Amino acid sequence: MQQVAHAKEVLPSLLGVLTDERMARCIDEAYREIFQGDRWPRGPERSHWLGFARELRAKDPKITAEQVRAAIANELRLERDGLDVATPENIDMYIREAIGWVSWCYEGTPRSATEEDMRLWRAFAAEKKRENPDIEPEDLKYAIIDAVRAKVTKMDSTAPENVDRFIKDAVKWVTLCYQGKKRCATPAEMTYWRAFAAEKLREDPKMSPETLKYAITDTLRAKMTGTDSTSPENIGRFIDDAVRWVSLCYEGRERHASPVELSYWRAFANAKLAENPKLSPEELRNAITDAVRAQAIGVETLSPADIDGYIMEAIGWGSLCYLGTSRAPTAEELERWRVFAAGKLKDDPEITSETLKYAIIDAVRNELTGMSKPAERNIDRFIREAYEFLFRAYRGMPADRPRQPTPRELHEWQQFARARLREEPKLSSEELNAYLLDSLRTALSNQ
């Protein structure tokens, strides 16, 4: 006769079909989440939601308690917020909330909707429903909010006065971000960017106000930051910016590019442009920055000295993170990881130095954490660690008194893991660990 599971045992059988009793608890959990204890399901409501949960279970017998709870909570949220049906009363609520929220965000003070507002946005909502009779209430609500915001922020049209506002906003924002001090657009700039906007609208008469605004902002930023072209002047700026940023990040002190560096990286930039004449200014800038950084941190070459550096860094970092104390590699480790690196280079002669570096780091980490072992040999450890972690995270078990699996739990999860390995013999330790953790989390939720 099969032993009856202890009430607190968490077994793989909990991954089976949810019981009505568990789904009834999902209803309470959903009400608690949405109404914060101010409202609980009455008899007819409970019957309705239990029927809803049973329908979910019928469609997907593997549905979890968390999924049932989330589905009920979402429906309750829609009902609470008037998003279950777009009745005239609910539409009026959407309008009032939109006016209140947008005025508070963009005008500094929330205000109530006027009669004129209500007439305007009721007509807008009616038009939306005519265009799309199947529009969801939530979609209608956010369409109203977006339209109200667009009107308040002058993003409802590409009228000349709105275009002027886009230009002024762009100049203020870009100068603040990239020159350190906000300023207004000059008359010459207004003329230049009005012509730019007019050209954009000629190219695409259906361009939205938002698209036009960001086209102006992006182009203005590119012009001010030198990413509008790959001229020699801009390339010089890219180099100096890269050297300043990398020196600050990796050397602790910002400095400008020396004449030698400028000459070296100009040649690099010209070579990049020769390889790809269509390279955008931003792509070239990023290529220069990446190369300057790579040179600074030693991931520029695949020399034996650099590879040894990657190994030492990986061992030092991995031992600090996973063993608590940073240490240097032993002679045996150094030799073993050199062989590993040589194998990677043989497999992919075009591997980049950065890819090789992180391949070494990942492999060292897997070894230090036991993830390099065959998955079968880690089953017990993964089960015990999963119990300890999940009961601490979800049931509040103290770290000094971790929840250990009972003999029955350990046995059944071992069988569960081995069944998975029979299905997927090539499963890695990391993949099996994630699978067990997710499965146990679901079982705990379904309990």
N, C-alpha and C positions, 0 to 999 in steps of 0.2 A: 504494500500500500504506500502511495506517495506521501512523503512527509508534508504536513501543512506548513506553509511559509510563515515565519514570524511576521507580525504586523508591520514591523519596521524594516524588513528585508526588502532590498531593491534587486529584483531579478529580471533577467531578459524577457520573462513572460509578460512583463508590464509593457513591452513593446507591441503587444497584440492589440486586438480590437478594444477600444475604450468601452467601459461599462456605462450604463445609464447613471449609476451613482457618481462616477467620476465626472461625467458631463454635467450633472446637476451642480457639482461644486464649481465647475467652470463658469456656470451662470452667476453664482455668487461672487466669484473672483472678478468677473467682468463688471458687475454692478459696483463692486467696491472700487475698482479702478476709475470708472466713469463718474460715479456719484459720491465718491469719498465718504461712504457711510450715511449719506443723507437720504438715500432711497434704496429700498430693497424690493425684489420681485414679489408681487402678490400672486395668488393662486393662478389666475388666468395667464398672467405674464410668464410665470414659470413654465406653465404648460406650453405656451407659445415657443419659448426659447429652447425647451427640451425637444420639441418637434423640429425646430431649426437645426439643433445639434445632431439629431438623428439623421436628418437629410444630409448633413455634411459627412457623417460617418458612412451613410449608404453610398455616397459618391466616392469616398476614399476611405476604405476600411483601415488604412494605416495612419489616418489623421491622428495627430498628437493632441494632448490636452492643451498645450500651449497654443496650438493653431485654432482649436475650438474656442478657447477663451478670447483670443485676439479677434476672431471673426465676430463673436457676439459683442465684444467691446466696441468694435468698429461700427456695427449696426446701432448700438446704443448711443454712440457719439453722434452719428448722423441724426438720430431721432432727437437727441437733446439739443442739437444745434440747428434744428429745423432743416436738415439736409436730406431728410428721407423723402420728402415730397415738396415740389416747388409750388406750394399753394400761394395765392395772392398775399396772405398774411406773412408767409415765410419770405416771399420776395421783398416785401416792405422791410422785413427785418434785415435782409441782406443789404438793402440800400442804406438803411440807417447805420448799420455797422460799418459799411464802406465809407460813408461820409465822416463818421466819427473817427475812424482809424486814420484815413488819409489826411484829414484836417489836422489831426494831432501830430502825425509824422512830418508833414510837409509845410504846415502853417504855424506849428508850435502850440496850438490850442484846439482841443477837440470841440466840435460844434455839432448841433443837431441838424438834421436834414430839413430844408425849407419845403414848402408846398411845391415850389418850382422844381427843386431837386427831385422830389418824389415823382412829379409828373414826367420829368425828363428821363429818369432812370427806370420808371415803370415801362415807358415806351421802349426804351433800350432793351429791357428784359423781354418784352413781348416780341420784339423784332428777332432777338436771339432764338426764342422758342419757335418762331415761324421759320427761321432759317434751318433750325435743327430740332424737330419735334421730340427727338429722343435725348436731348441734352440732359445730362445728370444735374440734379439740384446743386451739387458741390461745384460742378463746372460753371454753372450759371452764376453762382455766388462769386467765384473768383473772376469771372468775366466782368462782372459789375465792378468789383474792386479795381481790377486792372484799368478799366475804362475811366473810372473816377480819378484814379491816380494819374493817368495819362492827361486828363483834362486839367487837373490842378498843376501838374508839372510841365504843362505846355507840350506834351508829347502826343497830343491828339491830332496834330496836323503838321505839315511842312510849310506852314505860312511863313512869310518873311520875318515876322516878329519872333516866331519860334526858332527859325534858323539862327537869327541873331543871338537868341538865348543859348542855343547849343554852342555857338562859337565862344561866347563870353564864359560860359561854364567850363569849356574845354581849356581855354587859356588859363583861367584861374587854377584849375586842378593840376594841369601839367606843370605850370611854373612853380606851384607849391611843392609838388612831388619831386621835380627834377632840378629846380633852381633854388629851392629852399625858402622862397618867398612868393606869396601869391600876388599877382598883379592883374590889372584889367587889360583887355585887348586894345591895341592901338588902332587908330583909324585905318592904317595900312593893312593891319592884320584882318580887320573886319572886311575890307574890300577883297583881300586875297581869299579868305575862307568862304565868303559869300559866292565868289566865282566857283570855288571848289564844289560847294553844295549844289549850285545850279548845274554844274557839269554832271554830278552824280545823279541828279534828278532827270537830266536829259537821257543819261544812259539807262536809267531804270525808273520810268515814271511812277511805278507802283511801289517804289521803295518806302518802307514804313518810316515814320519819324524816329523811332528808336534806332533803326539801322543807320539812318543818316547821321544821327547824333554820334553814334559810336564810330562811324567812318571818319567824321571830323576829328573826334578825340584821338583815335588811333593814328591818323595821319599826322596830326599836330604833334603828338608825342614822338612819333618816328622822326619828324623833322627836327624837333628840339633835342632829341637824344642821338641824332646822327644815324638813325637806322632807316633813313629814307633812301640811302644810296650807298654804294661801296666805293665812294670817292677816296682818294688818298688821305684827305683830311679826316674822313670818318673812320678809316682803318686805323689811323694814328690814335683816334679817340678810343676805339675798341681796345686797342693794345694797352693804352694807359689805364683805362678803366679796369681791364682784366688784371694787370699787374698790381694796381692799388687794392683791388678787392682780395686777390689771392694773398698778397703780402700781409694784409690786415688779418685775414682768417687763419693763415697757416704760419706766419712769422711773428704775429702779435703787434705789428706796427705797419701802418700804411706808408707806402712810398710810391714814387712815380717811376715809370719805365726809364731805364737808362738808354743812352744812344745805342749801345750795343743791342739791348733788348728790342728797341724799336726796329732796328735793322733786321734782326733775326725774325721777329714776328711779322714784319712786313713781307719778308720772303715767304714765310709760311702762308700768309693770307693770299699772296699772289699765286702760290702753288695751288691753293684750294680753289681759287677762281679759275685757274687754268684747267683744273680737273672738272669743274662744274660751273660753266659761265652763268648758269641760271640760279646760282646760289643767292638766296635773299640776304640783305644786309643783316637781318636778325640771326639767320643761320650762320653767317660768317662770324658774327660777333660771338655767338655761343661756342663755335668751334675754336676760336682763339682762346676764350675763357677756359674751356675744358682742357685745351692743350697746355696753357700756362699752369693751371692747377695740377695737371698730371705731372708736369715737370717738377713742380714744387714739392709734391708729396711722394715722388719716386715711383709713379706708375707709368713711366714714359717708355721704359724698355723692358726687354725680357732677358736681361743679362743675368748670369749666375748670382752676382751680388744683389741685384734687385729681388730675384726669387728668394734668396736667403732672407732678405728683409721682409718679404711677405710672410714667410714661415715664422720668423721671430715675432712679427706683429700678431699673427694669428694665434700662436701659442700664448703670448703674453696677454692678449685680450681675452681669449677663451678661458684660460686658467683663472683670470681675475673674475670673470662673470660667473663661471660655473663651479669653481673650486674655492673662490674667496681670496686667493692670493695670486698676484701676477708672478710668472716665472719665465725664465728663458728655456728654449728647447734643449733637450739633451742631445748629445752627438748622434745617438741612434734615431731620435725623432727628426733631427735635421736631415739625416741621410734618407730616411723613409719618405719625408715630404718632398725632398728633391726628386725622388723616383716618381712620386705622384705627379709632380709638376711636369716632369719629362713625359709621362704618359699622356697628360692633357695636351701638351704641345705636339705629340705624335698624332693624337686623335684629330687635332685641329691646328694645323700649322699657322693658320691666320688668326688664332685666338688673340684677343687684345690683352695687354698687360693688366688692365683693370678687371677683365673677366677672369683671368687666371688668379689674380689676387683674391677675389671673392670666392672662387672655387676652392682655394686652399682654406680660406677662413671657414666656409661652410663645412668642408670635410673635417677640419679640426674640431669644430663645434660638435658635429655628429659623433665623433669619436669620444670626446670628453663627456657628452651626455648619454653615451651608450646607444645612440641612434644608428650607429654604423653596424651594430650587431644584427643578425637575422631577426626578423620580427618575432618568430616563434620563441626566441630566448628572452624576449622582453615582456611577454604576456602578463606574468604575475606582477611585475613591477608597474606596468601601465594600469592594471586594475586597481592596485593599492593606491597609486598616486591619484587616479581619477576619483576614488572614494574620498580621499583626504581633501582634494581640491574642491569637489562639488559640494560636499557637506559643509565645508567651511564657507564657501561662496553663497550657497542657497539655503542652508539650514543653520548657519551661525555657529558651527562647531568651533571651539577655540583651537588655535594652532598647537597648543601644548597638549591637547587631548584629541588627536585626530581620529576620525571615524575610520576604522579598519573593516574590510569586508568580513562577514562571517564565513565559516568554512563552506557553507552551502552557496553563498553568494560567489565566493572565489571560484568554486568548482563550476558553477553554471556559466559565469562569465568567461572562464577558461574555455569551456566547450563552445560558447558563442564565438569567441575569437578564433578558435581553431577551425570552426565551420567557415568563417570568413576567409581564412587562409587557404582552405581547400578550394574555395571558389576563385580566389585570386592569389595563386602561389607566389607571385612576384611582388606582392604588397610589401612596401618598405616599413621599417619600424615606425617612421614618422607618420605614415599613412594609417597604419594600424592603431597607433596611439590616438590620432584624431578621430578615427572611427569609433573606438571604444569610448572615448570621452563624450562624443556626441550621443552615442547610444545610451550611455548611462545617464546623461543629462535628461534625455527624453524619458527614460524609464522613471527617473526621479520625479519628473513633472507629471507623469501619468499615474503616479502612485495614489 
